[in-house]
Amino acid sequence: MKKIIVTGCNGQLGRAINLEWKDNHDIELVNTDVAELDITNIDKVMEFVRGVKPYAIINCAAHTGVDACEDELDKAYRINAIGPKNLSIAASETGAKMVHISTDYVFDGNTDKPYFEFDRPNPQGVYGATKLAGENMVKDFTHRYFILRTAWLYGDGKNFVKTMLRLSESNDKVRVVGDQVGSPTSAAELARAISQLIFTENYGLFHATCEGSCSWAAFTEEIFRLAGKNTGVEKITTREFGAKAPRPAYSILENYMLKLTGGYQFADWKHALAVYMRELK
């Protein structure tokens, strides 16, 4: 039986991974969150990983508060960079494979073409900078790694879809940013991509998002359409929204390496959202 450590197991992706493998009796998931394992503490990480002797480590833990990261620089670097470094050191020592989740925020968004894995990152905020540092730590401290950049993730937990549905209950109209474009991605789809990659030797950096793209406003309109809501959507600009941290205006990721190497083919974002909404009901 293969033991796989999952950090951040209570997050959307951690839950999706557990659901993906719930009937696989050849895998034992060793679920951890901050209460069970502080990934920022190298001694704790080494002790834990040596004890488990895992086949792989899947790092879903992250400081994902984009605006909060601007005020919590040290915390962001500890979780998003030092944490992956510690896990990678432990993976390298024990011979485990390393799966690390990154983000579209490593790019500046100043383009009108999808980003390939070979394009140069240029993060504009602390969140993106710390996540890019985490990618580099993984590359520096282990060799058998899969880094997956994803975007606009939703699944079992607090997310944009549920927030919009909640707002629709008490508002005739919601104001949503219309000048940021990306690819809403189902955590279930990302978990399937991981499950296909992890048992291969196809190591490297991968973009991993659902196919197609939309703005946050168009995403909201599709959510309301599928839910049968009559709530209106007023498109506003990023400037009007007034978030503290910068957001990439265009962050569509091309899953080029997955397509080139015969990896998982993600569903279209509308199809994946429809599946999620049916399960949500």
N, C-alpha and C positions, 0 to 999 in steps of 0.2 A: 504493500500500500504506500502511495506517495503522500507525504505530508507537505502541505503548502501553508505557509504563514500568510495571513491577510492582516495588514495593518489598516486602521481606520475602518474596521469591519461594520460599524454602525452607520456609516455614510451611505449615500445612494449607490455608489458602485460596489462597496463592500457587501451590501445586501443583495445586489444583483448577482454578484459572483456566487454567493451562497445559494441563491435560487437556481443558478445555472448548473451547479454541481450537486444539488441536493439528492439526486438519485444515483450518483456515481459512487459505487462502493469501492472503487480503486483509489479514491482520493480521500484523505482526511484533512479537512480545513482546520487550521489552528488560528482561531479568530482572536484578534487583539485590538483594543482601542487604548486610549491614553491611560486608562486605569490599570490595564494589564501590562502595557509596555510603553515606556517613555522612549521614543525613538531618538530623542535628542541626547540621550545619555549613553555613551559608547559602552561603558561597562555593563549596563543593564542589557543592552542589545546583544553584546557578545555572549553574555551568560545565557540569555534566553535562546538565542539561535543555536548555540552549541548544544543546549539541552534537547532541542527539538530535532536537530539534524534534518532540516527540510529539503525537499526536492527543489522547492522554489519559494521565493518571497514575493508577494504582490503588495506594493506600497500604494495604498489608497489614501494614506494620511496626508493632510495638507492644511495650511492656513489659507483658506479660500476667501476670506473677507477682503475683497479687493480694496475697499475704502479703508478698512481697519488697518490693513498692512501699511498704509501711508503713515500711520501714527505708531505702529508697532514694528519698527524696522528689525530690532533684535529678535523678537519673537518670530517674525516671518522668516528670517534667515535660519534660525534654529530649526524650525519645523520643515521648511521647504528646501533647505540646502544641507544643513548638518544632519538632519534625519536621514535623507537618502544616502549621504556619505557613510554614516554608521551602518546602515543596512547593507550597503554594497561591500563594505569591509568584511562584515560578517558572512555575507553570501560568498565572497571570494574565498574566505578561509575554510568554509564548510562545503564548498563545491556546489552551492545552490545556484539556481538561475535567479535572476533579478528582473522583476517587472515593475516599471515605474511610470506613473501617470503624470503627464505634463499638460500644457495648455496652449491655446491660440494666442494668449497674451504675451508670448515671447516675441511676437511681431508687432510692428508699429501700426499696421493697418492703413498705411499711406500708399495704397495701390488699387488697382481695379482688376487684378488677376489672382486666381487662387494661389496660395502659397504651397510650394513643394518642400519636401524634407531638406532639399539642398539649398534653399534660400537662406540668406543671412538673417538671423534674429536681430531684433532691435527693440527690446521692451521699453515701454514708456513710463511704467510705474513700478512701485516696489514689488507688487505681486508678481508681475511678469519677470522682473529681474531676479527675484529669489527662486522662481520656478526654473528659469534658465540656469541659474547657479546649481540647482539640484540636478538637472540633466548632466551638467558637466562633472559634477561629483560622481554620478553613477559611471560615466564614461572613464573617469580617472581611476576609480577604485575597484572596478570589476570588469570582466570581459564578456561574460555570458549574460547579456542584458537585452531587454526589450523596453524601449522607451516609447510610450504612446501619447502623442499630443491629441487632446480632444477639445471639445468646445460646447458651450450652451447645454450642459448635461442636465438631464431630469430623470427621476426614478422614484423609488420608495423613500420618501423623506421630504424635507422642505425644499421647494423648487419653484421656478417661475410659473409652471402650469397651474399648480395649486394656488399660488398667490393670485393669479388672474381670476381663477374660478371663485375664490373667496371674495375678491373685490367686486365681482359681477353680482354677488348676492345683495349688495347694498348700494350699488351705483348704476345709474342709467348709462353712464359713459365713463371710460377710463382713459387716461392720458399715458401714451406709451411711446418710447423713442422710435422714430422712423428712419433715422439716418445712420444706424449701425446694422451691418449685414453679416450674417454668419450662418452656421448650420446646426440647428437644434439636434441634439444627439441623445438617443435613448440609452440609459445605463445598461439595459438588457442587451442592446446591440453591442455595446463596448465589452460587456462580459463575454459575449460569444466570440468576439475577436480575440480576446485574451485566451480563451479556452482553446482556440485553434492554434495560436502562436506558441503557447507555453511548452508544448510537448515536441516542438521542432528545434532545429539548430539555426533557424532563420533569425539570427540576432540583428539588432540594430535599432534605428530610429524610424518610427512609423507615424504618419498622420492617421487619425482614427475618428472620423465623424460620419454621421449619416449623410447620404447624398443629397444634393440640392441645397438651396439657400433661401433666406428670407430676411426681412428686418424683424426687430422685436415686435413692431406693430402688426406686421403680417402674421407672425407667429401667434400673436394674441387673437387675431381675427379667425385663424384656423381652429384655435382652441375653443372659441365661442361657437363656431359653426358646428364642430363635432359634439359639443355639449348641448346644442339647441338653445343657446343663450341669445337674447336680443340686445345685449349690452353693446353700445357703440364704442368705437375705438378712435380717439383723437390722436393723430400723429404729432409728436413734438420733436424738437431737436435735442441733441446731446447737451448743448449749452443750456437750453431751457430746463432740462432735467436736473442739471447742476450737481452731479456727483463729484466727490472730492478727487478721486483718482481718475486719470485718463483711461479711456477705453478705445481699443482699435476700431476705427470706423468700418473697416473691411477686414474680416478675419476668416475668410473661407479657406479651409485646408483641403488640398488635393491629396487623397489617399493613394498617392503614386506608388509608394513602395509595396503596399499591400497588393495592389493590382499587378505590379511588375513581377512580384514573386509568388503569385498565386495564393495570397492570403485571403482572409475573410472579406467578403464583399458586403458592405453595409447597405441596409435598406434605405429607400428614399425617406426623407424626414417626415413627410406627410403620412406615409404608410406606417412608420414606426410610432408616430404620435397617435394615430388611430388605434393601433394595438394597445398602446398604453392607456388611452382614454377608455377603451372597452374594459380593460382590467380594473381601472380606477372605479368604474361604476359598480 
